[in-house]
Amino acid sequence: MVDYTVPDRKGDHIRLITTILDPADATAEQLASCYHERWEAETGFDQLKTYLRRPGRILRSRTPVLVRQEIWAYLLTHWALATLICVAATTAGVDPDRIKFLAMVRIVRRSVTGRAAFPP
């Protein structure tokens, strides 16, 4: 078990339980870092499902090839928005985690003038 607090969060106490019994296999810092990275990935999945695809919507494509293409389109769109967030944050001198993904999605959606002229 690993207990730690996050310095820039007020009173956030985190307790990790692991099956690793030998401290030589992984330090507490490594486990805490992995936990943080896991939640970064979970946040990305949530952004894809909640803000890009929107809840309750299914993929529109009907063949395996087109389903893969549609998934890649979502992933590339997410990557482009994350890159835009990083560029904007760097330009403004702020931490990219302080820029909300949903706000960036809304800004980009307002900026797009029309839909694609072809089906998915």
Summary of the structure (lengths in Angstrom):
residues: 120
radius of gyration: 19.1
end to end distance: 47.8
largest distance: 58.3
contacts: 231
relative contact order: 0.08
helix: 57%
strand: 7%
